Amino acid sequence: MSADMYSSSATDQLTKERGICMEKNCDVRRVFMTLKECQNRIKSKTYTAETCHQETVDLIEAIDHCVGDKAFIKFA
């Protein structure tokens, strides 16, 4: 994951809200940690069919759910 996509100090409102969710939302943090655990499992093996695809999708959905009601409020 690109760190500049999730920065609470960004000037872009969506990026800023994503960063806040990554830092402060317990559900998003839990899903993020699940993804990190999956990535560590993959790195520890010489070969695996595991891809962490579902964990990545889960993280994107959790972030979208977190920022959904506040990401574009300044456009209104």
Biopython code that builds the backbone (N, CA, C, O; Angstrom):
import numpy as np
from Bio.PDB.StructureBuilder import StructureBuilder

atoms = [
    (1, "MET", "N", (0.837, -1.169, 0.000)),
    (1, "MET", "CA", (0.000, 0.000, 0.000)),
    (1, "MET", "C", (0.890, 1.243, 0.000)),
    (1, "MET", "O", (1.889, 1.333, 0.714)),
    (2, "SER", "N", (0.495, 2.153, -0.800)),
    (2, "SER", "CA", (1.240, 3.393, -0.873)),
    (2, "SER", "C", (0.894, 4.280, 0.322)),
    (2, "SER", "O", (-0.277, 4.554, 0.588)),
    (3, "ALA", "N", (1.916, 4.721, 1.029)),
    (3, "ALA", "CA", (1.703, 5.539, 2.224)),
    (3, "ALA", "C", (1.062, 6.881, 1.889)),
    (3, "ALA", "O", (0.326, 7.434, 2.706)),
    (4, "ASP", "N", (1.337, 7.417, 0.683)),
    (4, "ASP", "CA", (0.766, 8.714, 0.335)),
    (4, "ASP", "C", (-0.726, 8.633, 0.000)),
    (4, "ASP", "O", (-1.371, 9.669, -0.166)),
    (5, "MET", "N", (-1.284, 7.428, -0.102)),
    (5, "MET", "CA", (-2.730, 7.268, -0.297)),
    (5, "MET", "C", (-3.486, 7.367, 1.017)),
    (5, "MET", "O", (-4.704, 7.548, 1.028)),
    (6, "TYR", "N", (-2.762, 7.249, 2.127)),
    (6, "TYR", "CA", (-3.378, 7.196, 3.450)),
    (6, "TYR", "C", (-2.609, 8.091, 4.415)),
    (6, "TYR", "O", (-1.958, 7.597, 5.336)),
    (7, "SER", "N", (-2.679, 9.384, 4.213)),
    (7, "SER", "CA", (-1.932, 10.311, 5.052)),
    (7, "SER", "C", (-2.881, 11.305, 5.716)),
    (7, "SER", "O", (-3.581, 12.061, 5.042)),
    (8, "SER", "N", (-2.893, 11.292, 7.042)),
    (8, "SER", "CA", (-3.779, 12.209, 7.757)),
    (8, "SER", "C", (-3.311, 13.657, 7.669)),
    (8, "SER", "O", (-4.034, 14.566, 8.077)),
    (9, "SER", "N", (-2.115, 13.881, 7.143)),
    (9, "SER", "CA", (-1.617, 15.249, 6.995)),
    (9, "SER", "C", (-1.693, 15.740, 5.547)),
    (9, "SER", "O", (-1.160, 16.804, 5.233)),
    (10, "ALA", "N", (-2.337, 14.993, 4.672)),
    (10, "ALA", "CA", (-2.446, 15.364, 3.261)),
    (10, "ALA", "C", (-3.365, 16.565, 3.076)),
    (10, "ALA", "O", (-4.215, 16.849, 3.920)),
    (11, "THR", "N", (-3.185, 17.257, 1.971)),
    (11, "THR", "CA", (-4.066, 18.381, 1.654)),
    (11, "THR", "C", (-5.329, 17.905, 0.946)),
    (11, "THR", "O", (-6.370, 18.556, 1.042)),
    (12, "ASP", "N", (-5.256, 16.788, 0.241)),
    (12, "ASP", "CA", (-6.425, 16.214, -0.417)),
    (12, "ASP", "C", (-7.370, 15.656, 0.643)),
    (12, "ASP", "O", (-6.952, 14.877, 1.500)),
    (13, "GLN", "N", (-8.631, 16.046, 0.588)),
    (13, "GLN", "CA", (-9.598, 15.673, 1.623)),
    (13, "GLN", "C", (-9.794, 14.159, 1.724)),
    (13, "GLN", "O", (-9.851, 13.621, 2.830)),
    (14, "LEU", "N", (-9.899, 13.467, 0.591)),
    (14, "LEU", "CA", (-10.109, 12.018, 0.613)),
    (14, "LEU", "C", (-8.905, 11.300, 1.214)),
    (14, "LEU", "O", (-9.065, 10.406, 2.045)),
    (15, "THR", "N", (-7.709, 11.686, 0.799)),
    (15, "THR", "CA", (-6.487, 11.089, 1.342)),
    (15, "THR", "C", (-6.380, 11.353, 2.834)),
    (15, "THR", "O", (-5.987, 10.473, 3.599)),
    (16, "LYS", "N", (-6.726, 12.556, 3.245)),
    (16, "LYS", "CA", (-6.682, 12.912, 4.662)),
    (16, "LYS", "C", (-7.651, 12.058, 5.471)),
    (16, "LYS", "O", (-7.280, 11.535, 6.521)),
    (17, "GLU", "N", (-8.877, 11.910, 5.001)),
    (17, "GLU", "CA", (-9.867, 11.095, 5.716)),
    (17, "GLU", "C", (-9.451, 9.632, 5.764)),
    (17, "GLU", "O", (-9.661, 8.963, 6.776)),
    (18, "ARG", "N", (-8.863, 9.124, 4.679)),
    (18, "ARG", "CA", (-8.345, 7.750, 4.687)),
    (18, "ARG", "C", (-7.272, 7.594, 5.757)),
    (18, "ARG", "O", (-7.257, 6.606, 6.492)),
    (19, "GLY", "N", (-6.385, 8.564, 5.839)),
    (19, "GLY", "CA", (-5.321, 8.517, 6.841)),
    (19, "GLY", "C", (-5.862, 8.535, 8.256)),
    (19, "GLY", "O", (-5.377, 7.806, 9.121)),
    (20, "ILE", "N", (-6.859, 9.359, 8.493)),
    (20, "ILE", "CA", (-7.481, 9.418, 9.819)),
    (20, "ILE", "C", (-8.112, 8.072, 10.155)),
    (20, "ILE", "O", (-7.988, 7.589, 11.280)),
    (21, "CYS", "N", (-8.785, 7.471, 9.189)),
    (21, "CYS", "CA", (-9.384, 6.146, 9.419)),
    (21, "CYS", "C", (-8.306, 5.109, 9.720)),
    (21, "CYS", "O", (-8.476, 4.285, 10.618)),
    (22, "MET", "N", (-7.204, 5.141, 8.982)),
    (22, "MET", "CA", (-6.124, 4.175, 9.209)),
    (22, "MET", "C", (-5.548, 4.335, 10.611)),
    (22, "MET", "O", (-5.158, 3.347, 11.233)),
    (23, "GLU", "N", (-5.491, 5.557, 11.112)),
    (23, "GLU", "CA", (-4.894, 5.816, 12.419)),
    (23, "GLU", "C", (-5.861, 5.590, 13.580)),
    (23, "GLU", "O", (-5.454, 5.117, 14.640)),
    (24, "LYS", "N", (-7.140, 5.926, 13.388)),
    (24, "LYS", "CA", (-8.030, 6.015, 14.546)),
    (24, "LYS", "C", (-9.224, 5.074, 14.556)),
    (24, "LYS", "O", (-9.842, 4.898, 15.606)),
    (25, "ASN", "N", (-9.570, 4.465, 13.437)),
    (25, "ASN", "CA", (-10.746, 3.595, 13.394)),
    (25, "ASN", "C", (-10.339, 2.169, 13.746)),
    (25, "ASN", "O", (-9.511, 1.570, 13.060)),
    (26, "CYS", "N", (-10.915, 1.629, 14.806)),
    (26, "CYS", "CA", (-10.547, 0.293, 15.295)),
    (26, "CYS", "C", (-10.828, -0.795, 14.267)),
    (26, "CYS", "O", (-10.037, -1.727, 14.125)),
    (27, "ASP", "N", (-11.937, -0.691, 13.553)),
    (27, "ASP", "CA", (-12.265, -1.705, 12.548)),
    (27, "ASP", "C", (-11.249, -1.692, 11.406)),
    (27, "ASP", "O", (-10.797, -2.746, 10.960)),
    (28, "VAL", "N", (-10.898, -0.507, 10.942)),
    (28, "VAL", "CA", (-9.922, -0.389, 9.860)),
    (28, "VAL", "C", (-8.562, -0.899, 10.330)),
    (28, "VAL", "O", (-7.884, -1.612, 9.590)),
    (29, "ARG", "N", (-8.160, -0.548, 11.532)),
    (29, "ARG", "CA", (-6.870, -1.023, 12.069)),
    (29, "ARG", "C", (-6.839, -2.546, 12.160)),
    (29, "ARG", "O", (-5.820, -3.165, 11.851)),
    (30, "ARG", "N", (-7.950, -3.153, 12.582)),
    (30, "ARG", "CA", (-8.020, -4.611, 12.699)),
    (30, "ARG", "C", (-7.847, -5.261, 11.328)),
    (30, "ARG", "O", (-7.093, -6.224, 11.187)),
    (31, "VAL", "N", (-8.540, -4.740, 10.325)),
    (31, "VAL", "CA", (-8.444, -5.289, 8.971)),
    (31, "VAL", "C", (-7.040, -5.062, 8.411)),
    (31, "VAL", "O", (-6.493, -5.933, 7.735)),
    (32, "PHE", "N", (-6.460, -3.900, 8.688)),
    (32, "PHE", "CA", (-5.098, -3.602, 8.238)),
    (32, "PHE", "C", (-4.100, -4.581, 8.853)),
    (32, "PHE", "O", (-3.201, -5.064, 8.165)),
    (33, "MET", "N", (-4.253, -4.873, 10.133)),
    (33, "MET", "CA", (-3.347, -5.816, 10.799)),
    (33, "MET", "C", (-3.513, -7.223, 10.222)),
    (33, "MET", "O", (-2.532, -7.958, 10.109)),
    (34, "THR", "N", (-4.723, -7.604, 9.861)),
    (34, "THR", "CA", (-4.955, -8.898, 9.217)),
    (34, "THR", "C", (-4.213, -8.963, 7.883)),
    (34, "THR", "O", (-3.620, -9.990, 7.550)),
    (35, "LEU", "N", (-4.244, -7.876, 7.124)),
    (35, "LEU", "CA", (-3.511, -7.814, 5.860)),
    (35, "LEU", "C", (-2.009, -7.918, 6.101)),
    (35, "LEU", "O", (-1.320, -8.646, 5.387)),
    (36, "LYS", "N", (-1.493, -7.202, 7.098)),
    (36, "LYS", "CA", (-0.056, -7.261, 7.400)),
    (36, "LYS", "C", (0.367, -8.673, 7.801)),
    (36, "LYS", "O", (1.434, -9.139, 7.402)),
    (37, "GLU", "N", (-0.467, -9.354, 8.588)),
    (37, "GLU", "CA", (-0.169, -10.735, 8.975)),
    (37, "GLU", "C", (-0.106, -11.636, 7.749)),
    (37, "GLU", "O", (0.772, -12.492, 7.648)),
    (38, "CYS", "N", (-1.030, -11.445, 6.824)),
    (38, "CYS", "CA", (-1.033, -12.224, 5.591)),
    (38, "CYS", "C", (0.240, -11.952, 4.786)),
    (38, "CYS", "O", (0.872, -12.886, 4.291)),
    (39, "GLN", "N", (0.614, -10.693, 4.656)),
    (39, "GLN", "CA", (1.828, -10.344, 3.923)),
    (39, "GLN", "C", (3.059, -10.967, 4.573)),
    (39, "GLN", "O", (3.958, -11.435, 3.874)),
    (40, "ASN", "N", (3.105, -10.978, 5.886)),
    (40, "ASN", "CA", (4.232, -11.594, 6.590)),
    (40, "ASN", "C", (4.278, -13.098, 6.357)),
    (40, "ASN", "O", (5.358, -13.668, 6.202)),
    (41, "ARG", "N", (3.116, -13.745, 6.330)),
    (41, "ARG", "CA", (3.069, -15.187, 6.036)),
    (41, "ARG", "C", (3.635, -15.466, 4.654)),
    (41, "ARG", "O", (4.408, -16.406, 4.472)),
    (42, "ILE", "N", (3.252, -14.654, 3.687)),
    (42, "ILE", "CA", (3.721, -14.847, 2.318)),
    (42, "ILE", "C", (5.231, -14.640, 2.231)),
    (42, "ILE", "O", (5.931, -15.424, 1.589)),
    (43, "LYS", "N", (5.729, -13.596, 2.868)),
    (43, "LYS", "CA", (7.164, -13.306, 2.834)),
    (43, "LYS", "C", (7.994, -14.386, 3.510)),
    (43, "LYS", "O", (9.162, -14.577, 3.171)),
    (44, "SER", "N", (7.399, -15.092, 4.462)),
    (44, "SER", "CA", (8.157, -16.096, 5.209)),
    (44, "SER", "C", (8.285, -17.425, 4.459)),
    (44, "SER", "O", (9.014, -18.313, 4.900)),
    (45, "LYS", "N", (7.591, -17.566, 3.343)),
    (45, "LYS", "CA", (7.611, -18.822, 2.589)),
    (45, "LYS", "C", (8.337, -18.640, 1.263)),
    (45, "LYS", "O", (8.334, -17.557, 0.679)),
    (46, "THR", "N", (8.955, -19.714, 0.802)),
    (46, "THR", "CA", (9.608, -19.639, -0.503)),
    (46, "THR", "C", (8.598, -19.780, -1.634)),
    (46, "THR", "O", (8.795, -19.235, -2.720)),
    (47, "TYR", "N", (7.515, -20.512, -1.380)),
    (47, "TYR", "CA", (6.442, -20.637, -2.361)),
    (47, "TYR", "C", (5.114, -20.766, -1.632)),
    (47, "TYR", "O", (4.996, -21.505, -0.655)),
    (48, "THR", "N", (4.128, -20.047, -2.113)),
    (48, "THR", "CA", (2.768, -20.171, -1.587)),
    (48, "THR", "C", (1.780, -19.713, -2.648)),
    (48, "THR", "O", (2.087, -18.842, -3.462)),
    (49, "ALA", "N", (0.612, -20.297, -2.632)),
    (49, "ALA", "CA", (-0.452, -19.876, -3.540)),
    (49, "ALA", "C", (-1.271, -18.733, -2.938)),
    (49, "ALA", "O", (-2.122, -18.150, -3.608)),
    (50, "GLU", "N", (-1.007, -18.425, -1.683)),
    (50, "GLU", "CA", (-1.741, -17.359, -0.993)),
    (50, "GLU", "C", (-1.380, -16.005, -1.597)),
    (50, "GLU", "O", (-0.219, -15.755, -1.923)),
    (51, "THR", "N", (-2.376, -15.133, -1.745)),
    (51, "THR", "CA", (-2.145, -13.837, -2.389)),
    (51, "THR", "C", (-2.533, -12.631, -1.547)),
    (51, "THR", "O", (-2.131, -11.514, -1.876)),
    (52, "CYS", "N", (-3.289, -12.808, -0.487)),
    (52, "CYS", "CA", (-3.803, -11.716, 0.346)),
    (52, "CYS", "C", (-4.810, -10.842, -0.395)),
    (52, "CYS", "O", (-5.086, -9.718, 0.026)),
    (53, "HIS", "N", (-5.348, -11.344, -1.477)),
    (53, "HIS", "CA", (-6.323, -10.573, -2.252)),
    (53, "HIS", "C", (-7.547, -10.216, -1.404)),
    (53, "HIS", "O", (-7.969, -9.060, -1.374)),
    (54, "GLN", "N", (-8.108, -11.199, -0.725)),
    (54, "GLN", "CA", (-9.316, -10.941, 0.064)),
    (54, "GLN", "C", (-9.045, -9.948, 1.187)),
    (54, "GLN", "O", (-9.892, -9.106, 1.484)),
    (55, "GLU", "N", (-7.875, -10.036, 1.812)),
    (55, "GLU", "CA", (-7.520, -9.103, 2.879)),
    (55, "GLU", "C", (-7.399, -7.678, 2.341)),
    (55, "GLU", "O", (-7.777, -6.720, 3.017)),
    (56, "THR", "N", (-6.871, -7.542, 1.123)),
    (56, "THR", "CA", (-6.754, -6.228, 0.494)),
    (56, "THR", "C", (-8.135, -5.651, 0.193)),
    (56, "THR", "O", (-8.393, -4.475, 0.454)),
    (57, "VAL", "N", (-9.014, -6.477, -0.352)),
    (57, "VAL", "CA", (-10.385, -6.043, -0.638)),
    (57, "VAL", "C", (-11.089, -5.644, 0.657)),
    (57, "VAL", "O", (-11.785, -4.630, 0.703)),
    (58, "ASP", "N", (-10.907, -6.437, 1.700)),
    (58, "ASP", "CA", (-11.527, -6.125, 2.995)),
    (58, "ASP", "C", (-11.051, -4.776, 3.525)),
    (58, "ASP", "O", (-11.846, -4.013, 4.075)),
    (59, "LEU", "N", (-9.758, -4.474, 3.364)),
    (59, "LEU", "CA", (-9.226, -3.192, 3.831)),
    (59, "LEU", "C", (-9.820, -2.034, 3.034)),
    (59, "LEU", "O", (-10.219, -1.022, 3.611)),
    (60, "ILE", "N", (-9.878, -2.177, 1.734)),
    (60, "ILE", "CA", (-10.449, -1.116, 0.901)),
    (60, "ILE", "C", (-11.910, -0.864, 1.279)),
    (60, "ILE", "O", (-12.341, 0.285, 1.379)),
    (61, "GLU", "N", (-12.661, -1.932, 1.487)),
    (61, "GLU", "CA", (-14.064, -1.786, 1.884)),
    (61, "GLU", "C", (-14.197, -1.126, 3.253)),
    (61, "GLU", "O", (-15.080, -0.292, 3.453)),
    (62, "ALA", "N", (-13.332, -1.489, 4.195)),
    (62, "ALA", "CA", (-13.381, -0.890, 5.530)),
    (62, "ALA", "C", (-13.062, 0.603, 5.474)),
    (62, "ALA", "O", (-13.711, 1.405, 6.145)),
    (63, "ILE", "N", (-12.071, 0.969, 4.679)),
    (63, "ILE", "CA", (-11.717, 2.385, 4.541)),
    (63, "ILE", "C", (-12.850, 3.142, 3.856)),
    (63, "ILE", "O", (-13.221, 4.233, 4.291)),
    (64, "ASP", "N", (-13.400, 2.570, 2.791)),
    (64, "ASP", "CA", (-14.526, 3.217, 2.100)),
    (64, "ASP", "C", (-15.698, 3.437, 3.048)),
    (64, "ASP", "O", (-16.315, 4.502, 3.038)),
    (65, "HIS", "N", (-16.004, 2.446, 3.859)),
    (65, "HIS", "CA", (-17.098, 2.564, 4.821)),
    (65, "HIS", "C", (-16.800, 3.666, 5.845)),
    (65, "HIS", "O", (-17.693, 4.423, 6.226)),
    (66, "CYS", "N", (-15.564, 3.749, 6.278)),
    (66, "CYS", "CA", (-15.165, 4.741, 7.283)),
    (66, "CYS", "C", (-15.253, 6.167, 6.731)),
    (66, "CYS", "O", (-15.745, 7.064, 7.416)),
    (67, "VAL", "N", (-14.783, 6.380, 5.508)),
    (67, "VAL", "CA", (-14.735, 7.741, 4.961)),
    (67, "VAL", "C", (-16.004, 8.138, 4.218)),
    (67, "VAL", "O", (-16.171, 9.304, 3.858)),
    (68, "GLY", "N", (-16.887, 7.197, 3.988)),
    (68, "GLY", "CA", (-18.055, 7.432, 3.141)),
    (68, "GLY", "C", (-18.874, 8.652, 3.478)),
    (68, "GLY", "O", (-19.278, 9.384, 2.574)),
    (69, "ASP", "N", (-19.134, 8.897, 4.744)),
    (69, "ASP", "CA", (-20.016, 10.006, 5.111)),
    (69, "ASP", "C", (-19.291, 11.329, 5.313)),
    (69, "ASP", "O", (-19.940, 12.358, 5.498)),
    (70, "LYS", "N", (-17.965, 11.328, 5.283)),
    (70, "LYS", "CA", (-17.265, 12.588, 5.542)),
    (70, "LYS", "C", (-16.217, 12.971, 4.501)),
    (70, "LYS", "O", (-15.687, 14.080, 4.556)),
    (71, "ALA", "N", (-15.910, 12.100, 3.570)),
    (71, "ALA", "CA", (-14.831, 12.374, 2.627)),
    (71, "ALA", "C", (-15.130, 13.550, 1.703)),
    (71, "ALA", "O", (-14.228, 14.324, 1.380)),
    (72, "PHE", "N", (-16.360, 13.693, 1.282)),
    (72, "PHE", "CA", (-16.688, 14.731, 0.308)),
    (72, "PHE", "C", (-17.598, 15.808, 0.873)),
    (72, "PHE", "O", (-18.250, 16.527, 0.115)),
    (73, "ILE", "N", (-17.650, 15.926, 2.170)),
    (73, "ILE", "CA", (-18.539, 16.889, 2.816)),
    (73, "ILE", "C", (-18.192, 18.336, 2.437)),
    (73, "ILE", "O", (-19.079, 19.188, 2.394)),
    (74, "LYS", "N", (-16.930, 18.617, 2.164)),
    (74, "LYS", "CA", (-16.531, 19.980, 1.828)),
    (74, "LYS", "C", (-16.945, 20.378, 0.416)),
    (74, "LYS", "O", (-16.909, 21.558, 0.068)),
    (75, "PHE", "N", (-17.338, 19.396, -0.403)),
    (75, "PHE", "CA", (-17.806, 19.710, -1.751)),
    (75, "PHE", "C", (-19.255, 20.176, -1.752)),
    (75, "PHE", "O", (-19.712, 20.788, -2.717)),
    (76, "ALA", "N", (-19.968, 19.891, -0.691)),
    (76, "ALA", "CA", (-21.400, 20.223, -0.636)),
    (76, "ALA", "C", (-21.634, 21.707, -0.467)),
    (76, "ALA", "O", (-22.782, 22.148, -0.404)),
]
sb = StructureBuilder()
sb.init_structure("model")
sb.init_model(0)
sb.init_chain("A")
sb.init_seg("    ")
for serial, (resi, resn, name, xyz) in enumerate(atoms, 1):
    if name == "N":
        sb.init_residue(resn, " ", resi, " ")
    sb.init_atom(name, np.array(xyz, "f"), 0.0, 1.0, " ", f" {name:<3s}", serial, name[0])
structure = sb.get_structure()
